[in-house]
Each structure stands twice: as structure tokens, then as C-alpha cells.
Amino acid sequence: MLDALALRAELAGLDASAPPQQADIDGWLIRLSPGKAKRSRCINALREGTLPLDDLLARCKQAYDAAGLPLAVRVTPWSQPADLDARLAAKGWNAFDAADVMVLDSLTPDPAPVALQALDAPAYATLVGTLRGSSAKAIAAHAERIANAPVTYQGFALNDAAGALLACGQMVVDGDIVGLYDIASAVQRRGHADRLCRALLALAHAQGAHQAYLQVGSDNEVAKRLYTRMGFVFAYRYHYRSPEQELV
């Protein structure tokens, strides 16, 4: 059963990923960022409005066509109308990119704090975008989004003694909950992501956070094992649907 922490994570995640380019269409939150993150260029069906579904989808498509973006809906356990996923599937819309939201009910201080290098939004977006092979346009959109998000972005790099990058990640502290985002390792399978995440959680705890959430690809078993070792548990799953081919 979905609990209060799962819903808190969903709402905090919406705040954390908000781009400047968003609007409301009959209760649906549409996001039109040209960046790489799908959660910032999709529809979030937050409320059931007054328009018939086909009319609502047509209005959304006009907005996405004008922005030069593919139409996609992010489907969560809270999407409205409640049978939205089944109705989109019946239209032949493809489902893809399932992700698990995991939560941590209690944060504790780190007895052995790790030193992190703080990065501003452009520097962080460039760093993680380069690691992931993102385009210059996607990196610029990422920097714009996190710099203008309604909750404060904090990005960090974990470096070795010589200053070489080991891993990077960002966190968003929203009241008493923190979200971890864009965790990336420059050196794989050496425990650097674990050290980075624990350091971020400790820092968030010092800033008043008591709970945490993150999003991970449902098929990313390596990352899910890492987060499970840290105490995170599965909260819920979401996916995307689109009438077009799978989004990149």
C-alpha cells in the first residue's frame, strides 16, 4: 500500500525537477524543458479535469509540437484519471523507462564525514553531462533547470587526493526530506557512489532533513543493490507512455 512517505517523495520530486518551461492544462502539469531528463519534458497528470481525454491530449500535443518536443505522459500511481494508463495503452501508446522510487525513513549523521567539492549549477551540469555524453543543448537546459528550481539545488563532486573526479551527485533538501539526483561515477565499481551518497545524506541531515528519496531505473539492479545496502526501500514505480517511438 502506498504510504505518506511515498506521496511526500512524489511531491518533493515534482518540485525538485521543475523547469521554467511549465504550464497547467486542465489539471495536468506540462513540462517543456529541452533537457535530457524526461521528468522535465513530460506531462504529469496530477488532477482529473473537465475536458474529455482526447481533447486534453490534443491540447497538450499542440504545446509539445510548438516546443519541438515529443509528447509523453509520466504515469504514476496517482495519475488522473485513475485508468489513464489503461486508456493510453488501448490507444497503442508505448510504455518505457520504468523507474523505481526508493525511500529512506530515517537519516543519521555520518561518523566519518567525507569532504565534497561544491559546484554551481553550470559547473555541475557540465560535469555530469560530460560523463553521460549529453549534448551542449541538454547541458544548458539542465543548468537552467537546477539553477531556477523552486527548491535549492546543491551539487557536489567527490575527488581523490590529487583532485581527480571519482563521483558526482546533487541533492535537493525540501523541508525535512532530501532527494538524491544525478548520481554518477567517473570510476566504476570502486565504492565511490556509496561514499558520495552517504556524504550527501549526512550533509542533508545536518541541514534538517530526516527522510530521503531517490529515483532509479527499474532494470538497474546494480544501483538498486547499492541503495538497498544504504537502507532505502521500494516505494512505488512510474513509467512513461508516448504515441511515438521510445524517447531518448
N, C-alpha and C positions, 0 to 999 in steps of 0.2 A: 504494500500500500504506500502511495506517495505521502510523505510527511511534510511538516512545516519547513524543515531544513532544505528539502529538495526544492520546494517552491521559492524559498529565500535565495537559493543558489540560482534558480532560473531568472528571477527578477534582478538580482545583482549582475548576472551575466549580461542581461539586456542593457543595463546601464553602462557596464564596462565596455561594451562593443559598439556603443552608439556613435555613428559617424555624423558629420554636419549635414550630410545629404539624406534627410529622412522626412517622412510626412505620414499623416494619418489618412486612410481612405476607408470610411465607413467602419471604423473599429479595427482595421488592420494596419499594422505599423510596417511601412515600406521603407527599405533602406537602399540607397543608390550609390554607395561608395564604389569607385573604380578599383579598389584594392583587391588583394588576393583572398582575404578572409571572407568566406561565404556568408558568415553570420552578419556581415556588414553590407551585403548586397543581395538581400533576400527579403521575402515577406514574412512577418511574424503575425500570425492570425490570432491576435490577442482577444478580440471580442466578436460576438456574432452581431452583425449589423442589420440594416433594414433591406439591403439590396439582395436580389437573388444571386446565387453563387456565380452563374455565368456572367452576369453583368458586372459583378465585383472583380472577377478575374480579367474581364475585358478592360476595365478602367485601370487596373494595375499594369496590364500589358502595355497600355499606352504610355505610362510613366517609364517603364523599363525600356521600351523601344526608343523613347526620346532621349534616355540616358545612354543608349548604346550598350545595354546590359541584357543578358538572358533572364527570362522570367523564371523564378524559383521560389518555392514556399518551404519554409522550415517548419516541420511538423513535430510538435511536442505533445506530451500527454495533456496539455492544457489548451491545445489549439481549438479554435471555434470556427464553424460549428463542430460539434463533437465527432461527427462522422466524416470530417474533412478528408482524412487520409483515404478512406474507402472511396469517397466520391472522386478524388483525384486519380486514384488507381483505376477506377472504372472508365475514366477519360483516356486512359493509356499513358498517364504521366509516369515517367521513370522515377524510381526511388534509388537514392545513392547517398554515399558519405554518412553512414550511420555513426553517431558519436555517443559515448557514454559520459554522463556527468557523474563524477565521484565527489563525495563529501567527507570531511573530517570533522567530527563533532567537538573536538577539544584540542586546542593548541597548548603547547608547553614551551618554556624557554629552552634554548639550546645551551647545554653546559659547556660546549666548546665552539663558540661563535666563529664563523668564517668571514674573512674580510672580502667585501664585494666592491666593485667599482661602479659607482652610479653613472648613468648615461642619460643625456637629454633625449627627447623624442626623435629628432632626426638621426642622432648617432645610433640609438638603439635600433630604429627601423632599418638603417643601412646595415648594421651588423647582422641582425637576424635574417634580413632579406638576402644578403650576400651568401650566408650559409645555406639558404634554401633555394638559391638560384632565382629569386624573384626579379621581375623586370623593374626598370627605373620608375615606371609609372606606378606599379604596385607598391614600391618602397615609399614613394612620395605620398601616396594615399594612406599608407599605414602610419606614417609620421603625422600626417594631418589629423587622422582619426584619434590617435592616442594623445596628441597634444591638446585636442579640443573636447575630449570625453567629459561627461558631466561629473565623473569621479576621477580623482588624481591618479595619473599614471606614474609608476616608478619602475624604471628599467635598470638592470644590473648585468655586469659581466663578472664571471669568476675566472681569474687569471692565475698562471703559475708564478713562481718566484721571479722569473725573468720577464714577466709581463705578457706572455703568450696566452691567447684565449683558450680556455678549457670548456666553458659553457656559458650560456646567457639565458635570461628569462626576465619576465616582468610580473609585477603584482599590482593588484588594484584593491586597496583597502576601502570598504564601503561600510562604515559604521563598525559593527562587531564581526564582520565576515570579510575574508580576503579571497580573491580569486587569483590563481596562478595561470599565466598565459605565455605562449610562445617559448616554451622551454626547448632549448636546442643545445646539443653538444657539438663542440668542434673536434673532440677526441672521443670516439665511441667506446663504450663498454669498459670504462675505467672508473665508474662511480662518480663522475663529475656532476651529472644531472641530479643524483641523490644529494650530494653535498650542497649544490646550489638550491634545490628545493627546500631542504631543511633550513638553510640560512635565510631564505625568503620568509618561511613560516615563522622563524624566530624573530625576524625583524618586524613582521606584521603583528606578532604577539606584543612586542614592545610598543607598537603603535595603537594597541587597544583591541585588536582582533582576537576573537575567541573560537571561531569556526572557519573552515576553509572549503573551497570547491575548486574543481578544475574540469576541463573537458578533454577527452582523449578519444581517438579513433577506436571504434568498437573492435576492429580487427588488429589493433596494435597491442599484441599480447605482452611484448617486452615492456612497454611503458606501463601497462596496467599492473604488471607484477611489481614494478618499481613503486608505484603509488600504493599498492596494497601493503607492501612492506612498511610504508610510512604511516599506515593506519587508515588510509582512505577506503571507503566502501562505495559500492554502486548505489546510485540514487535513482536515475532514470536514463532513458535513451531517447535521442531525437534523430531525425534524418531529414533529407531534402527530397522534394519532388519537383520535376520540371517537365514541360511538354517537349523540351529539346533534348539533345544528347547530353550525356553527363558533363556537368560543368567542370572546368579546370580552374 
